[in-house]
Every structure is written in C-alpha cells, then in structure tokens.
Amino acid sequence: MTDETCQWQGWREATERALYGPGGFFLRPEGPAGHFRTSVHASPLFARAVARLLAGVAEELGTDEVAFVDVGAGRGELLTGVLAAAPAGLSVRAYGVERADRPPGLDPRVEWTDRVPDGLRGLLFANEWLDNVPVDVAAVDESGAVRYVEVRAADGAERLGRVVAGRDAQWLERWWPLAEPGERAEIGWPRDEAWAAAVGALAEGTAVAVDYGHVRESRPPFGTLTGFRAGREVAAVPDGSRDITAHVAMDACAVGGGDVTTQRETLTGLGVRGERPPLSLASSDPGAYVRALAGAGEAAELTARGGLGDFLWLTRRVRGR
C-alpha cells in the first residue's frame, strides 16, 4: 500500500481519484460496458426511443438540424445507436462528453470532448452520469451529531470524521435530514451543480438526466453508496478497480425546473412496450413472430418494475436565450 491509499479522506475526494484520476476506473480501455449493463446495452430499443425524443425536440425547435449531446458517453454506444436510428432528413450534430479518450472506430460525425459544449440547440442526454459525480457521505454518531464518513482507499475501511457544517449541512437539512444514530446520506449538491451547469450550456431544447434515484418521500435511511465490477455489485472500495456509485436525489437536481418521471412511464410514451405479439403471427409469419417476441422481451426489461423501469428521468425544457 502507498501512503496515499492508506490515508483517511472524504468519500468525494476518494471517489474522484478512484474513477477519474491516473489509472482510474472510467479511464480504462474496456470502459463501463466491461463491468455493468445500462439500458443502452440492454436493447437497441433504448437508443431508438432517444432518437424519437430527439426528432420531437427538433420538431419543437422548428428545425431539421439538431444537436445531440451525450453526457457521460462511455464508449459512444448511445451515440452510435441514435445516429443509426435518426429519421431520414434529420441532420444530427453529435457530441460525446467524456473524460476518457475518444474510442477507436467511433463514427467520425461524433465530436468527442471532455466538457459540455456551449450554445447548442437540441437534446442534451445524461444516462447514468450523475450517479458517478463524486459526493461526500455523512452519518449520525451515537450522540446524534452528523459527521463526515471518511474512507481508506486501500481497503474501503470507514471511520467518522468531523461534524458536517456549512453548505453540506444546509443541503442535508433541506433535502436529506438525518436524525437517528447510524443513518447515512450522500451529500448531493455537487450533482445539483453539475446538472445545472450542463443545462445552462444548452441554448435551447431539452435536457434529460436518467439515473438510479430517489425523492424525499423515499430516501433510503442508510444511503446507497456501493461498487460494481465485472457485472456484480461489490463493496465500495475506492481503489480504482471498480465503479463507485450512489443514487441521485433527483428532486434536489430538479429544483431549477423540470419534471421527474419513471423510465417505465417515459419509454412507454416513446413507444417502447412489452406486449407479446399475437399468436396468430406465429402461424402466418414465424420469423416476424420470433423478432417481435424478442423485441417485447427487451421492452419489458427496459420498463420492468423493480428494475430498469424504476430509473428516474428528469426532463427540463430550455427556452431560447
């Protein structure tokens, strides 16, 4: 172990280094898809639904040339799918926003950047981005004081540090008040700020954030901080070997405006439905029946209760500057 990995630090600092520092998890060649499966990887139906949303935004803007900004673009999987599904006649200016290097073989139409471009008109889409914006963690000690949780990067061991104060305490009081010993929370204002900045860069159009999330009525009493590696949920150890993630307080992010819905509701409205095809199709066109059945299964996964369908979508319309 190095001195750096043995020292105690806040979760925000430790997560930043583990995910985005030298050799960090999200900078590895295999990308996020090498370790966990998002809606983008679950089915091409997701990208097609986003393409329909993009076409709707273009129609609202009264244009046949529209920007699509994928924030937290991974290795460009959603960008590739949306460009393939975009309707004929719609010119899409595509941007991938990601800290990792441009992936090899990506469609040359995609501009790859490490920051949200400013002044575009179109759709800004952030799928499972905010849950990886690092945040500090707080917990209530035996005396009832709310303290920062400190972590040791080498093994994930935790201890309680100083009392939470200032802006962090104000955010907790407003959005996630803690009372009983042992209760924990993730202090979400860095995500609120990151989302506000991304939305603020858009000149006109629609901004969407899709993520694991909760609102005041459903805050988990012990927080949601966890890790993922090689397709499995694992302990949150900020050593760079795994994803470190925590659900998003979506109502706090929405304070500047926007509607919060479930993925199930939103994708259904975009035409993603899991109904089985009629059995009569199996006799008249067996191949079409098999394809329709596979599509129904994929749609059901994207909209399933207790699964991807419970993701929250925060949608905000941005008026012209």
MOQUI-V771870 format. One record per backbone hydrogen bond with DSSP energy under -0.5 kcal/mol. NH is the residue of the N-H (numbers start at 1). CO is the residue of the C=O. E is the energy in kcal/mol with one decimal. If there is no record, write none. Layout:
# MOQUI-V771870
nh->[NH/NH]
co->[CO/CO]
e->[E/E]
This chain:
# MOQUI-V771870
nh->[6/7/9/11/14/15/16/17/18/19/20/21/21/24/25/26/27/28/31/34/35/36/38/42/43/46/47/48/49/50/51/52/53/54/55/56/57/58/59/60/61/62/62/63/66/67/68/69/70/70/71/71/72/73/76/80/81/82/83/84/85/86/90/91/91/92/93/93/94/94/95/96/97/97/98/98/106/110/111/112/113/119/120/122/122/123/124/124/125/125/126/127/128/128/132/133/134/136/138/139/140/141/144/147/147/148/149/150/150/151/152/153/153/154/155/156/159/161/164/168/169/170/171/172/173/174/175/176/176/182/183/184/185/187/188/190/191/192/193/194/195/196/197/198/199/200/201/201/202/202/203/204/205/206/207/208/209/210/211/214/218/219/223/223/226/227/228/229/231/232/234/237/238/239/243/245/246/248/250/250/251/252/253/254/255/256/257/259/261/261/263/264/266/267/268/269/270/271/272/273/281/282/283/283/284/285/289/290/291/292/293/294/295/296/297/298/299/300/301/302/303/304/307/308/309/310/310/311/312/313/314/314/315/315/316/318/319]
co->[2/3/151/149/10/11/12/13/14/15/16/16/17/21/18/19/24/25/28/31/32/32/36/38/39/43/43/44/45/46/47/48/49/50/51/52/53/54/55/56/57/58/59/58/91/121/93/123/68/95/69/125/97/97/73/76/77/78/79/80/81/82/87/64/89/90/66/91/92/109/68/111/70/95/96/113/103/107/94/110/96/201/201/120/204/67/122/206/69/123/208/125/126/210/129/130/132/187/185/147/183/145/141/139/145/162/137/148/159/9/157/7/151/5/152/152/150/148/146/165/165/166/167/168/169/170/171/171/172/140/180/221/138/136/186/187/188/188/189/190/191/192/193/194/195/196/197/198/198/199/120/120/318/122/316/124/314/126/312/248/215/216/184/220/245/234/243/232/35/229/227/235/236/237/228/226/131/212/214/248/214/249/249/250/252/253/254/315/259/313/311/309/262/263/264/265/266/268/267/271/278/279/279/280/280/281/285/286/287/288/289/290/291/292/293/294/295/296/297/298/299/301/304/301/304/304/307/308/211/261/209/312/259/313/207/205/317]
e->[-1.4/-1.0/-1.8/-0.8/-2.3/-2.7/-2.2/-1.8/-2.2/-2.7/-2.3/-0.5/-1.3/-2.8/-2.6/-1.7/-1.4/-1.1/-1.2/-1.6/-2.5/-2.1/-0.5/-1.6/-1.3/-1.4/-0.6/-2.0/-2.1/-2.2/-2.3/-1.9/-2.2/-2.6/-2.3/-2.0/-2.1/-2.4/-2.1/-2.2/-2.1/-0.8/-0.7/-2.2/-2.7/-2.3/-2.8/-2.8/-0.6/-2.9/-0.8/-2.5/-2.3/-1.8/-2.6/-2.4/-2.0/-2.8/-2.5/-1.7/-1.5/-1.3/-1.8/-3.2/-0.6/-0.6/-2.6/-0.5/-0.8/-0.6/-2.6/-2.8/-2.9/-0.6/-0.7/-2.5/-1.3/-2.1/-2.8/-0.6/-2.8/-2.7/-0.6/-0.5/-2.3/-2.6/-0.5/-2.6/-3.4/-0.5/-2.8/-0.6/-0.7/-3.3/-1.9/-1.8/-0.7/-0.5/-2.8/-2.7/-2.0/-3.0/-1.6/-3.2/-0.6/-2.6/-2.9/-0.6/-3.3/-3.2/-2.2/-0.7/-0.6/-2.4/-0.9/-2.7/-2.0/-3.4/-2.7/-0.9/-0.8/-2.2/-2.4/-2.2/-2.5/-1.9/-3.1/-0.6/-1.6/-2.4/-2.2/-2.0/-2.1/-2.8/-0.9/-0.5/-1.3/-1.7/-2.6/-2.1/-2.7/-2.4/-2.4/-2.0/-2.8/-2.4/-1.0/-0.6/-0.6/-1.3/-2.1/-1.4/-2.4/-2.2/-2.8/-2.8/-2.2/-2.8/-2.1/-2.2/-2.5/-1.1/-0.7/-1.5/-2.4/-1.9/-1.4/-2.5/-3.3/-1.8/-2.4/-1.3/-0.5/-2.2/-2.8/-2.4/-1.1/-2.2/-1.3/-1.7/-0.7/-0.8/-1.6/-1.7/-1.3/-0.7/-2.4/-2.5/-0.5/-2.4/-2.6/-2.3/-2.3/-3.0/-1.6/-1.7/-1.0/-1.5/-2.9/-0.9/-1.7/-1.1/-0.7/-0.7/-2.0/-2.9/-2.2/-2.3/-2.2/-2.7/-2.5/-2.2/-2.4/-2.2/-2.0/-2.1/-2.5/-2.4/-1.8/-2.1/-1.4/-0.9/-1.4/-0.5/-1.2/-0.5/-1.8/-1.7/-2.6/-3.3/-2.9/-0.5/-2.7/-0.6/-2.8/-3.2/-0.6]
